[in-house]
Amino acid sequence: MKKLYTTLSLAVILASLLSFTATAQNAWINEIHYNDFGTDTNEFIEVVIQYPGMFNLSSFSVVLYNGNNGSSYDTRTLDLFTPGETFEGYVVYYFMYPVNGIQNGDPDGLALVYNDAVIPGQFLSYEGSFVASDGPAAGMTSVDIGVMETGELEGLSLQLSGQGSEYLNFTWQAPADETHGELNNAQDLLPVGIGEYKTLNFSLFPNPNNGEFNLDNPLDETVVMEIHTTSGQLICEMILSPGENILSTTLSKGIYLLSFKNKKDKLLKTGRLVVIQDH
């Protein structure tokens, strides 16, 4: 078996912290209701986040945009949303807006934002596209979801359907029975990034430990392992060779979150690392 001996020095960890920049998380806008027949009531937006425990929900926000002038008119952080169904690491969150709280289009839009940056592919609009003039999406052109509400009977919404583990796997559908807080109609979330990785076991032992771990990569290819704090901050990353790897850390005592990704940056698995002794 190949072995990779890696020592994560305190200097390297500090350098990683100083150079850390936020990357797009696996989160997307999943369902929208913005227009009723008559008074607009029970309008809502639903968001799906994979492994939300790795992040601060307040770092995510939904920003509403007026398509007539491209300006933002409402911002809600995800800690204000109501958590709904949980499925294999995904959590569905929704927020009920006040009466007439979401504009009716022709066009209008919304952006899902993480740490003040729009998550790629998540500046969306309905009834046309436009360019944002301010806020986190300033200068960006919205992507029209291709379906709209034209004054629906109450209880219907626009929603994604299909099977997969990220936004691009799904398709927006015409108004159907709303499902806020639950998986959408005809929607199936895969437990991990790609179906064939469901049963992967990146074994880490002994765990907890004082900083010396054995880690087995079951694939016949290298894998990137990222180490995060419990608040979601990336500390460092390392390359795992196929087979057995040895990890020697100088991490402080505490709990850390692990994510394993392939060469295409697809998430394969997550885990925890527990250090029981300060160095």
ChimeraX attribute file (.defattr): number of C-alpha atoms within 10 A of each C-alpha:
attribute: neighborCount
match mode: 1-to-1
recipient: residues
	/A:1	8
	/A:2	10
	/A:3	15
	/A:4	17
	/A:5	12
	/A:6	14
	/A:7	14
	/A:8	15
	/A:9	13
	/A:10	14
	/A:11	10
	/A:12	14
	/A:13	18
	/A:14	13
	/A:15	13
	/A:16	15
	/A:17	14
	/A:18	10
	/A:19	10
	/A:20	13
	/A:21	10
	/A:22	12
	/A:23	12
	/A:24	13
	/A:25	16
	/A:26	19
	/A:27	25
	/A:28	23
	/A:29	24
	/A:30	24
	/A:31	24
	/A:32	26
	/A:33	28
	/A:34	27
	/A:35	26
	/A:36	21
	/A:37	12
	/A:38	10
	/A:39	11
	/A:40	21
	/A:41	20
	/A:42	18
	/A:43	23
	/A:44	19
	/A:45	24
	/A:46	25
	/A:47	23
	/A:48	26
	/A:49	22
	/A:50	22
	/A:51	17
	/A:52	18
	/A:53	14
	/A:54	18
	/A:55	18
	/A:56	16
	/A:57	17
	/A:58	14
	/A:59	14
	/A:60	23
	/A:61	23
	/A:62	24
	/A:63	21
	/A:64	25
	/A:65	32
	/A:66	24
	/A:67	26
	/A:68	13
	/A:69	13
	/A:70	25
	/A:71	18
	/A:72	22
	/A:73	15
	/A:74	13
	/A:75	16
	/A:76	16
	/A:77	17
	/A:78	22
	/A:79	15
	/A:80	14
	/A:81	21
	/A:82	14
	/A:83	19
	/A:84	16
	/A:85	13
	/A:86	17
	/A:87	15
	/A:88	11
	/A:89	15
	/A:90	20
	/A:91	21
	/A:92	25
	/A:93	24
	/A:94	24
	/A:95	22
	/A:96	17
	/A:97	17
	/A:98	12
	/A:99	12
	/A:100	15
	/A:101	18
	/A:102	25
	/A:103	18
	/A:104	22
	/A:105	21
	/A:106	16
	/A:107	20
	/A:108	26
	/A:109	29
	/A:110	28
	/A:111	27
	/A:112	28
	/A:113	26
	/A:114	24
	/A:115	16
	/A:116	14
	/A:117	18
	/A:118	22
	/A:119	21
	/A:120	16
	/A:121	15
	/A:122	19
	/A:123	29
	/A:124	22
	/A:125	27
	/A:126	25
	/A:127	18
	/A:128	19
	/A:129	22
	/A:130	24
	/A:131	20
	/A:132	24
	/A:133	18
	/A:134	15
	/A:135	19
	/A:136	20
	/A:137	26
	/A:138	14
	/A:139	13
	/A:140	15
	/A:141	16
	/A:142	26
	/A:143	18
	/A:144	18
	/A:145	20
	/A:146	15
	/A:147	16
	/A:148	26
	/A:149	21
	/A:150	14
	/A:151	15
	/A:152	18
	/A:153	13
	/A:154	18
	/A:155	15
	/A:156	21
	/A:157	27
	/A:158	25
	/A:159	30
	/A:160	22
	/A:161	20
	/A:162	17
	/A:163	15
	/A:164	18
	/A:165	22
	/A:166	19
	/A:167	18
	/A:168	10
	/A:169	12
	/A:170	18
	/A:171	15
	/A:172	16
	/A:173	18
	/A:174	13
	/A:175	19
	/A:176	14
	/A:177	13
	/A:178	20
	/A:179	18
	/A:180	26
	/A:181	22
	/A:182	19
	/A:183	23
	/A:184	21
	/A:185	15
	/A:186	10
	/A:187	16
	/A:188	15
	/A:189	20
	/A:190	17
	/A:191	19
	/A:192	23
	/A:193	21
	/A:194	14
	/A:195	12
	/A:196	9
	/A:197	14
	/A:198	13
	/A:199	11
	/A:200	13
	/A:201	15
	/A:202	18
	/A:203	14
	/A:204	19
	/A:205	14
	/A:206	14
	/A:207	16
	/A:208	17
	/A:209	14
	/A:210	19
	/A:211	21
	/A:212	17
	/A:213	19
	/A:214	16
	/A:215	20
	/A:216	19
	/A:217	20
	/A:218	16
	/A:219	16
	/A:220	9
	/A:221	12
	/A:222	16
	/A:223	21
	/A:224	18
	/A:225	20
	/A:226	18
	/A:227	20
	/A:228	21
	/A:229	15
	/A:230	17
	/A:231	14
	/A:232	17
	/A:233	18
	/A:234	23
	/A:235	21
	/A:236	17
	/A:237	17
	/A:238	16
	/A:239	15
	/A:240	25
	/A:241	21
	/A:242	18
	/A:243	18
	/A:244	20
	/A:245	21
	/A:246	18
	/A:247	18
	/A:248	16
	/A:249	18
	/A:250	19
	/A:251	21
	/A:252	16
	/A:253	15
	/A:254	14
	/A:255	16
	/A:256	23
	/A:257	21
	/A:258	19
	/A:259	17
	/A:260	22
	/A:261	18
	/A:262	16
	/A:263	10
	/A:264	7
	/A:265	11
	/A:266	16
	/A:267	19
	/A:268	24
	/A:269	20
	/A:270	17
	/A:271	14
	/A:272	16
	/A:273	20
	/A:274	18
	/A:275	22
	/A:276	16
	/A:277	14
	/A:278	11
	/A:279	12
